[in-house]
Amino acid sequence: MEKIPTGIPGFDDVLKGGLRRGWTYLVKGTPGSGKTIFGLQFLMEGLKRGEKCAYISFDETAEEIKLQAEDFGWNLDDVYFIDKVRDLDIISSNVMFYDFDTMAEITSFIESVTRVRELEGVDRVFIDGVGALRDLTKDPTISRRILVSITCFLNSIKATTLMACDMTEEFGKEIISYITSGEFILERIERKDGEILRVLHVLKYRGGDAYLGRHYFDITRRGIVVYPIIPKVKRKSSGIKRLLSTGNVELDSMLGGGIYEGSSVIIAGKSGVGKTNLCLQILKENDLRGDAGIIYTFDESKEILLQRLRDLFNYEPKNMIIREVSQSVSLGKFYNMIISDVETYNPKIVAIDPINYLASIALTVEELLKTLRMIRTQLRDLGAVFICIDEIAEAMGVFRLTGFGISPYADYLISGRFMEIEGELVKTIAVVKNRFGNHERSIRVLDIREGEGLRISEPLKEYTGIIKGVMTKFTSKQ
């Protein structure tokens, strides 16, 4: 059965093509959640495709609706309006309820909607404010009969219909939910940091496959944009994966020769141990190979990272892209930012510094891990390396490899740590994991020098106390 696009960016991806032609769908939400904007975009897409579109309103006049549309640059002159607000004199009338004493009166009201010439040959219909109709009738069975009759009529003429009403009862429990083929709820959710996020909940979708559940969205100057966390990248690289050098001989040796294309790398450790500099070393070498690389930074500005590349490595990147990410961004928008960049620039390395911020913008840890899996899988299929910088927050004396359970997703795990050696605090690194083969199992000192880059010592094989973080040199007697 044919699907038609909604005109809402990202939402058709969720529905795997759009709405089923000739069926009726319901969009619900509290006042101000975006229901009218949702419906207007649906109609504007129809106009762009040369379709006949109609707007039936029970709670706002045509003039009010057109004013709203002007805010988004939409011209509704070609939309056919059936203004029941004006017809029923809802605004100025003193009548609290409309009594339908006979079937003839009910039928007459239904025909005042279905028999109008504006609906002849119509392709798309948006019915706004059906809750007002329910509120104006004393008997809920009457409002249900009216809505069922209007819905059946529109289905019979193969019009694709979107109904909007306010949220009043539990999801999927209202009468109107049972007469529609899909139900979409516009919600507002408060995140742990107090940020208010907009979420579109696809509760029901009959007649086809879709990504049910909650998806982030924003109301922008061009209308609603949905940011679903779903698989998007279709192409795949060849099955042959090259071993890539990090550009540092000692680091390559620790890793077992380098890093394979399509792998995931976690660089973990406390603040200041050199995690970002290790990442920049790998990105610099990628840049020297002529490949694109992207780093998404929450902590530091683009200018600071570029200056660090100059000061530390005497290097000006040519293909490296540095994206500063606002901490107010939703996880869905961030995910779609990565996917868009991957499709545009075809990077060989994608890095996030640090992933800890993703934990603060995700609604749940499960959502965060699902998103990381999704990014990892798609980058692996493209043969791109995925680097996650994980900042460990525990006290200096506490040893921990990674945070919030992400280590199983790493093909390579590099651990940075401060250690005390003979009274001096030094930075050290170790490769804890290489999923593809052998790797060095010793610890080395990491020295970061301006103009010289990363200097990594020989393995510290003559020391003990590594786990405690206080290392002492052992003698033959020990």
N, C-alpha and C positions, 0 to 999 in steps of 0.2 A: 504494500500500500504506500502511496506517495506521501512523502513528508515535505512540509514547506518551512522555509527559514523564518525565524521569529524576528530577525533584525537586531537582536540583542547580542553583541559580541561575547563569545565564550559560552553562551547558553545553548546554542545549537550543538556545540561540542558535547555538552552534558547530555543532550537528548539524542546524540548521534544522528544529527541531520535536521531536527526541528520537530514541529507538531504534525500529527496525522491530519491530512486534509479532510475536512468535513466533520471533524469531531469537536467536542466542547471541553474546555479546560478552565480550571479555577485558580485564580491568584488571590491570596489572602494576606492580611497584615494589619498592623495597627495604623492609625492615622499618621500620615507623613512617612510611611515606610517605602513608598515608591510605586504603589499599585497603578496609579493613573499614568505615570511615566512609562511603566512596563507596557501598558495597553497601547499608549500612543506610539511607542517604538514598533510594536507589532503591526499597527495600521500603516505607519510610514513606510515600513518595508514592503507592504502590499502595494502602496502607491508607486514605489520605485519599480515594481514589477508589472505595472499597468493593470492592477487588480481593482475591482470596485470594493470600497471599504466604508463601513458604517459604524457610527458611535451611538449607542443607546445609553442615555444617562438618566439615573433616578435621583442623583444628589447634587449635581452641579449643572449650571446652565452652559449652553454652547459658548457664550461669550467668555465665561470664566475658564473654560477648558482651552480655548484658543489663546488666552493670555498666558496660561502655563506653558503651552507649546512654544510660544515666542521666545521664552527663556532659553530654549535649546535650538532656536533657529529653524523650527519646524513650521511649515505652512500647511494649515488644515483646510484650505479652501476646497480641495477636491474630496474631502471626507463628507459623507452624508450623515447629518445629525438628526437623531430622533430624540428630541428634548422633552422627556416626560416630566422633568421638574416644572417646566413652564405649562405643559398640558394639564398636569394635575394641580397646578397652583400650590405646590408643596411649600414654597417659601412663605408666601403671604397669607395663605389660608389659615383660618382658625380651627379647622377640622383636625382633630388629633388622630382619628382612624377613618379609614374608608370601609364602609360596611357593604358587603356583597351578599344581599339577601336571597338572590336567586342565581341559578346556573346561567341564566341569560346575561346577568350583570357581569359574572366572571368571564363568560365567553366574550362579551363586548369589550372588556378591558384587554383580554389577550389579543383580540383582533385589532385593537388600537395600536398594537405593536407589530403584529405579524402581517397585517394586510397593507401596511404603508408601502408606497411605491419605492421608497428609498431602499427597501430590502430586495427588490426585484433584481435577480442576477447577481446578488452580492457574493463576494468571495471571502471577505474577512469581516468579522463583527466583534466589537468590544462593548461589553455591557458593564457599565460602571455603577457602583452604588446599589447592588441588589439587596444589600442589608437594609437600605431605606425602605424598599418595598416590603420586606418582612416586618419592619417596625410599624408600617402604616396599616397593616392588616391585623385585626384582633385575633383571628384564627390562623395559627401557623400552617394548618393543612391547606388553607386557601393560597397563601403565598407560595407554598410548595407546588400546588397544582398549577399556578400561573407560571412559575419558573420551569417546571417540567414541560409544559405545553410550548413555551417559547423555545426551550432547548430542542425539543423534538422537531419543531418546525424548522429551525435553523439547520439541524442535522439532515432533515429530509431534502433541503435544497442544496446540500453539500457545502454549506458555509462553514469555515473554520472559525470557531467562536472562543473568545476569552472573556470570562466573567470575573469581576472583582468585587470582593466584599471585605468588611472589617473582620478581624479576628475576635470572636466572642466565646467560642467553646474550644474544648480540647481538639488537637489535630485530628482531622478525619472523622469527627463525630457529628458534625452538623448535617442536616438533611441535604443541603446543597452538595455536600461532598459525594453523595451517593449517585447523583445524576450527571456527574462530569467524568471524563476519561483521564484526567490528570489533575493533581493538586500541588500547587507551588506556594510556599509560605515565605514571605519576606520578613526576616527577623532582625532584631538588634541585640547583640550580645556584648556584655562587658568583659574585657580581657583582664588577666591578673594585674596588669599595670594600669588599669583604669581606662584604657582606650576602648571606645565604643566601635564595634565592627558590625558591618552589614553582612548578613548571611541569607542566601537563598536555599530553602530546604525543599528539595524535590521529594515529596512524600509519596506520590503515586504517579505512575505513568503507564497507562494501559496500551496494548497494541503494538508494543515494540520494546527494544532494548534501550536502556538509559542508565546513567550513573546516578542512582538514587542517593539521598543523603544531603548533607549541607555543603554549600559552595560559597566562597566569599564573593562579594560584589561591591562596587562603588557606584554612586551617582555622580557622574562627571558632567562637564559642559556639553558633551555629545550624548548624554543619556546614561542608561545603566550599562555597565561593563561587568561581566562575570569573570572571575579568576578561578577556574576549577583546577584542583590538583588531580589530574588524570593523565594517562599516557598520551603524549602528543607527537613525539618524534617518530616518524615512520621509517626513515632510511636506516640502513645498517652498514657498517664498515666490512671490509673483507675479514675473513676468519684469522688471518695471519696477524699476530701481535708482535711488534718490535720491542726490544728492550732499550729503553731510553736512558741516557746518562743524565745525571743531575748537574753535571759540570764540575763536580768536586770529586776527586779521585778517592779520597778517604770515605766520603759518604756513599759513593757507589760500592766500595768494598764492604761497608757495613750492611748495605741492603742486599748483597749477594749479586752485585753486578749493575744495578740500576733499578728502574721502575718500568714495568710492562705497560704498554698502551692499554687503555680500557680498565685499568685498575683503580682502586680507591685507596687513598693514603690518609691516615690520621696522624697529625703531629700534635701531641698532647704534652701539657706541662703547665707549671705555674707561671704567672706573669713575670716577664723579664728573662726567661731562660733562652730566648732566641727562636721561638716558634715562627714568627712572621718572617724573620731573616732567612730561616731555612726554606720557607715557602718561596720567598723572593729569589733565592738561589736557583731553585728548580724552574721558576718562571723565566728567569733571565736566560738560562741555558735553552729553554724552549724558544724564547725570542731569538736567540742567536741562530737557531736552526731555521728561522724564517716562518715559524708557526705562530698562529694567534693563541693568546692565553688571556683568561679573564680572572680577576680577583674581585670579589665582592667584600667590601670592608664596612664594618659597623663602627669600629673603634677609631680609626685614623682616616684623615682626609686624603684625597688623591695627591695633593701637594706634598704632604708629609711622606707618603710612600715613594713618590718620584724623587724627592730629596734624599731619602734613604738609599735609593738605588744609585744616585750620583755619589753620595759620600762614602758608602760602603764598597760599592763595586765599580765606581767610575763608569757608570753605564747609563745610557739614554735609551729607553725601550722604543722599539719601532712598531711592534705588532701587539704589545701588551695593552689590555683594556682594564682600567681601574674604575670600578663602579662604587660610589658612595651610596650606602643604603640607609634610609631613614628608619629609626627605631619604631616609628609609628606605623610602618607598612604592615599589611596583613600577610600571613604566611602564604595565602593563595596568590597575592599579587607578586610576592617575591619569587615564588616558584615559576610563575608565568614570565617574569622578567628573565630568569635564567633560560627558560625554554626558547623565548624569543631571541635572545642573544646567541644561543647555540645554533639556531637555524639561520641566523644572519651572518655570523662570523666563523662558524665551523671551527671552534677552538680545539686545540689538542690538550689543553689543561684548563680546568675550572676550579677555582679555589674560593672558600668561604672563610672569612677571618673576623671574629671567631663564630663557630656554630652555636656557642652558648646563647647568643642573642636570639637564635631561632627558638630556643626553649622558652624565651620570654614572650615571643610573639605567637607561639602556638597555643591553641586552646587546651590541648592535652599532650602528654608525653607520647601517647600512642599516635596522635596526629603527626607529631614531629618525626617519629621514627618511620611512619608510612611515607612521609614526604622525602626523607633522606633516601629511603629505598627506591622511590620513584626516580629521583634524580640519578642515583647511582646506576640503576638498571639502564636508563636511557643513554647516559654517557658511556657506559660499558659497551652498549650496542654500537655506538659511534666510534669507539676506539679512543675516547678521550679520558685523560686521567682526572680523577675527582679528588681534590685535596680539602680536608676539613681540619681547621685549627681548633683545638679543644683546650680551653683554659681551665685548669684544675683549680678549684677555689679553696680546697682544704689548707689547713695551716702547713707551714713549711716542713715540719717534722713528720707529717702524715704522707705516706706513699700510696698513690692511687694512679692507675694507668689512664683511665678515661672517665668522663662523666655520663650520667643518664643512660647507661647501657648501650653505647654505640660501638664498642670495640668489635662485636661480631660482624659488623658491616665493613671492616677494614681488611684489605688485602695486605697492606703494609701498615705497621704501627711503630711510629718513632716517638720515643718518650724522652722529654727533656726534663732535667732536674738540677736544682742547686745541691751541691755537696760540699762538705767541709773536708779539706785535705790539709792536714798538718797546720790547722789554725787559719787557713785561708778559704774563703767561700768562692767556689768556681761553678761555672755552668758545665753540665755534662749531658751527653746524649747516648741513647742506646736504641738499637732496633730490636723490638720485642717480638715482632711477627712478620713473616713473609709467607703468604699462603702458597706461593708458587715454588718454593724450594728452600735451600739452605740460606742462612744469613749469619752474620757475625753475632756472637752472644756476649761480647764484652762491652764495657763502658769506655767512652772516650771523653776527653775534655774538649769543649767547644769554646774557641776564642774568637771574638768578633772584633776586627780591627778596621778602622777607617782607611779606605783606599786599598785594603788588602783582602776584603771579603771575609769568608769563613775559613778559619784555620782549625783543623781537627787533629788532635794529638794521636799518638800511638795508643793501642789498647792498654787500659790500666789493669795489667795482669798481676801486679805485685801488691795490690791493695785488698783489704777486707773491710766489711762494714757497709757494703753498698746499699743494702735494704734500709739500714738505719739512717743513711745519709751522712754519717760521720766516718770517713775512710782513714784507715791507718795502714802503713806499710808493714807487711809481715816479713819476718826473717825466716831463715831456714829452720830455726828451732820451733817456730810456730807451725 
